[in-house]
């Protein structure tokens, strides 16, 4: 299982970013995928989840209505569209495959003016 996150950066409050996670080493279309984040001094938390077909999604209350998870099974990629970003969204964001102990390197998102 290999997961490579990208798309993070520095953005002002109210701005947007789109994260991508390129997956390899497993049958991507057979697994649910998730995005997690970890802020300094805090535990890693689940942000969003999408089923294997993309037919169902779930979000943490803190990001509902602002973030959208999606996937392209033809490209073995999962996305996280983040709008109306807040300083409290600052964290390292990771994608994850259900049931795997492996994590990618993450991508840093910093929301600051």
GICOR-V297359 format. One record per residue. N is the residue number from 0. PSI is psi in whole degrees, -180 to 180 (none if undefined). OMEGA is omega in whole degrees, -180 to 180 (999 if undefined). D_LAST is the distance of its C-alpha to the last C-alpha in Angstrom with 2 decimals. Layout:
N:PSI:OMEGA:D_LAST + N:PSI:OMEGA:D_LAST
This chain:
0:122:175:36.60 + 1:134:-179:33.76 + 2:126:-178:30.23 + 3:110:-180:27.63 + 4:149:177:24.05 + 5:168:175:21.71 + 6:-4:179:18.79 + 7:175:179:15.88 + 8:-168:178:12.85 + 9:128:-179:9.13 + 10:149:178:7.65 + 11:155:175:5.01 + 12:138:-177:6.53 + 13:-10:-179:9.90 + 14:-176:-177:10.36 + 15:152:172:13.41 + 16:153:174:15.02 + 17:117:178:18.73 + 18:148:176:20.15 + 19:151:176:23.76 + 20:113:178:26.39 + 21:124:-176:29.59 + 22:147:176:32.52 + 23:164:176:35.91 + 24:3:178:38.97 + 25:169:-180:39.78 + 26:87:-171:40.71 + 27:-45:-174:37.23 + 28:-7:-179:38.53 + 29:-5:-172:40.39 + 30:144:167:37.54 + 31:154:180:34.80 + 32:152:-177:31.35 + 33:158:167:28.32 + 34:134:174:24.67 + 35:165:172:23.69 + 36:154:178:20.62 + 37:117:177:20.47 + 38:158:-180:17.74 + 39:129:178:18.46 + 40:5:-178:21.45 + 41:162:177:22.10 + 42:156:176:24.76 + 43:136:-177:24.41 + 44:148:177:24.33 + 45:130:-180:25.57 + 46:-48:-176:23.11 + 47:152:-179:25.51 + 48:143:176:29.09 + 49:138:-180:31.19 + 50:171:-173:34.97 + 51:-35:-180:36.87 + 52:-10:-175:37.62 + 53:6:-176:34.28 + 54:-15:-179:36.16 + 55:142:179:34.34 + 56:161:177:30.83 + 57:147:-174:29.40 + 58:151:169:25.96 + 59:147:-179:24.56 + 60:-33:-175:24.18 + 61:-16:-178:20.48 + 62:-4:-179:19.85 + 63:134:180:22.79 + 64:-10:-180:22.25 + 65:-34:-177:18.92 + 66:148:176:20.10 + 67:124:176:23.28 + 68:141:177:25.40 + 69:170:-180:28.02 + 70:154:174:30.44 + 71:101:-175:32.69 + 72:-22:177:35.81 + 73:-26:-179:37.21 + 74:3:-178:34.35 + 75:45:-175:34.07 + 76:140:173:30.35 + 77:145:-174:28.17 + 78:157:170:24.81 + 79:107:175:21.89 + 80:122:-176:20.07 + 81:116:179:16.84 + 82:164:178:15.59 + 83:48:-175:13.43 + 84:146:-179:11.34 + 85:158:177:10.18 + 86:-34:-180:8.74 + 87:-5:173:12.51 + 88:-6:179:13.19 + 89:125:-176:12.06 + 90:171:166:15.50 + 91:128:-177:18.10 + 92:134:-178:19.78 + 93:143:168:23.53 + 94:160:-174:26.18 + 95:142:174:29.59 + 96:132:180:33.11 + 97:130:176:35.07 + 98:-2:-179:37.63 + 99:143:175:36.47 + 100:-5:-174:35.69 + 101:144:175:33.68 + 102:150:173:29.92 + 103:-172:-178:27.97 + 104:-14:-179:25.61 + 105:166:176:22.54 + 106:132:-175:19.32 + 107:129:172:15.97 + 108:123:179:13.12 + 109:123:180:9.71 + 110:110:-175:7.13 + 111:149:176:3.78 + 112:none:999:0.00
